[in-house]
Amino acid sequence: EGEIAVTVPSMTVDGLLEQRLCALGEDEDVYLLKVDTEGHDVEVLEGASKLLEAGRVKYIIFEHVGEEWSGDLADFTGWLWGFEYGCFLIMDRFLVPVSHGWFHPLYKSSLKGGLISNVDIFCASPHDSDLPAVIEGFVTHGHARRAK
């Protein structure tokens, strides 16, 4: 009762760039593309495919929601692998590789026979010279105080 339907215009990330509605210049890259759209992260990243294909994004973080309607994580990380992004599950103190040959059936959604419900995913080029330092940061900084 009392609910009102509101139509909200939407646009892809590529569309924002093409129509120059974003301050990112044509010669600039994105250091971190963080997506958290409550289960629609795959669609947002698919809408940034031109940006990804051009290699203009250094790192990606998105959330995988393990619901019946959510896409298959192995398929999506495979799609990102096509843009030369390797992906990792972000765990408490380490990153678990899930791209290409690293995907294990236990990484599927708990509703699809695996152990995952909701998890953040970090992606980067396997050839990125800073990637070892990023991985080291997850492993060695587990003793750091957490924000409250």
C-alpha distance (Angstrom), angle and dihedral (degrees) to the residues before:
residue distance angle dihedral
E1 . . .
G2 3.77 . .
E3 3.80 94.9 .
I4 3.77 116.2 146.7
A5 3.79 123.0 -159.8
V6 3.78 112.9 -132.8
T7 3.78 123.5 -167.8
V8 3.78 111.7 -144.4
P9 3.79 120.8 -169.2
S10 3.77 114.9 -124.8
M11 3.77 135.3 -165.1
T12 3.79 136.0 -175.7
V13 3.79 122.4 -111.0
D14 3.81 88.0 -113.5
G15 3.82 88.9 51.8
L16 3.81 91.3 52.8
L17 3.79 89.4 54.2
E18 3.80 95.8 42.6
Q19 3.81 92.3 51.2
R20 3.82 90.7 43.8
L21 3.81 92.4 -121.7
C22 3.79 90.0 135.8
A23 3.80 127.4 68.9
L24 3.83 92.0 -130.2
G25 3.78 108.9 116.3
E26 3.80 123.1 -136.9
D27 3.80 90.1 -110.1
E28 3.83 94.9 46.8
D29 3.79 128.4 91.7
V30 3.80 132.4 -147.0
Y31 3.80 112.5 -115.2
L32 3.82 95.6 -164.8
L33 3.79 127.6 10.1
K34 3.83 104.5 -163.9
V35 3.79 115.3 -173.0
D36 3.80 124.9 -175.1
T37 3.78 109.6 158.5
E38 3.81 100.7 148.6
G39 3.77 99.2 -100.8
H40 3.79 99.7 -23.8
D41 3.80 97.3 87.4
V42 3.81 93.2 112.4
E43 3.80 91.2 56.5
V44 3.81 91.5 48.4
L45 3.81 92.0 50.9
E46 3.80 91.4 45.6
G47 3.81 85.6 55.0
A48 3.80 88.4 57.1
S49 3.81 94.7 52.9
K50 3.82 94.7 119.5
L51 3.80 90.5 51.9
L52 3.82 90.6 48.2
E53 3.79 93.8 44.8
A54 3.80 90.1 52.7
G55 3.82 88.8 55.0
R56 3.80 91.6 -122.8
V57 3.83 96.0 135.6
K58 3.82 117.6 76.9
Y59 3.83 98.8 -173.1
I60 3.79 135.6 11.8
I61 3.79 128.9 -162.3
F62 3.79 120.0 -176.2
E63 3.78 138.4 157.3
H64 3.78 122.8 -114.5
V65 3.80 111.6 -153.1
G66 3.78 112.3 -156.6
E67 3.80 99.2 -142.9
E68 3.80 129.5 133.7
W69 3.80 90.6 -106.7
S70 3.80 95.1 46.9
G71 3.76 119.7 102.3
D72 3.77 125.7 -105.1
L73 3.81 111.0 -84.1
A74 3.83 93.3 -147.9
D75 3.80 91.1 53.5
F76 3.79 93.1 47.9
T77 3.81 95.9 46.1
G78 3.82 85.8 48.3
W79 3.80 88.9 54.3
L80 3.81 90.0 51.1
W81 3.83 89.7 46.9
G82 3.81 85.6 61.6
F83 3.82 86.8 64.0
E84 3.82 88.9 47.8
Y85 3.81 96.4 -103.3
G86 3.78 118.2 138.2
C87 3.79 113.3 -156.8
F88 3.80 133.8 -147.8
L89 3.80 134.6 -169.5
I90 3.81 107.4 -118.3
M91 3.79 105.9 -129.5
D92 3.81 128.7 176.8
R93 3.81 96.8 -85.2
F94 3.77 106.5 1.5
L95 3.78 147.5 32.6
V96 3.81 119.4 -113.2
P97 3.83 114.5 -152.3
V98 3.79 113.1 -128.2
S99 3.80 104.4 164.7
H100 3.75 129.0 107.2
G101 3.83 110.4 -22.7
W102 3.81 93.7 -1.1
F103 3.82 96.9 75.1
H104 3.81 113.5 111.8
P105 3.84 123.6 -166.2
L106 3.82 89.5 -119.4
Y107 3.82 88.0 67.7
K108 3.80 89.4 68.6
S109 3.78 121.4 103.0
S110 3.80 115.2 -75.9
L111 3.81 86.1 -121.1
K112 3.81 89.0 58.2
G113 3.81 99.2 47.6
G114 3.81 100.0 -81.7
L115 3.80 135.5 97.7
I116 3.82 103.0 -110.5
S117 3.79 124.1 102.7
N118 3.81 107.0 160.7
V119 3.79 121.2 -8.0
D120 3.77 138.2 162.6
I121 3.79 116.8 -123.2
F122 3.82 126.3 -151.3
C123 3.81 119.2 -158.5
A124 3.80 132.0 -172.6
S125 3.76 139.6 150.9
P126 3.82 110.0 -81.4
H127 3.82 85.4 -136.8
D128 3.81 94.6 55.0
S129 3.79 107.9 124.8
D130 3.83 91.1 -145.3
L131 3.82 95.3 52.8
P132 3.83 95.8 90.9
A133 3.82 89.3 54.9
V134 3.81 91.0 49.4
I135 3.81 91.2 51.0
E136 3.81 90.5 45.7
G137 3.79 89.2 52.4
F138 3.79 91.7 57.6
V139 3.80 92.6 48.2
T140 3.79 102.6 41.9
H141 3.77 101.3 35.8
G142 3.78 97.1 60.4
H143 3.80 88.0 109.5
A144 3.81 91.3 61.2
R145 3.77 116.0 113.7
R146 3.76 113.4 -100.1
A147 3.78 123.2 -130.0
K148 3.76 114.4 -105.4
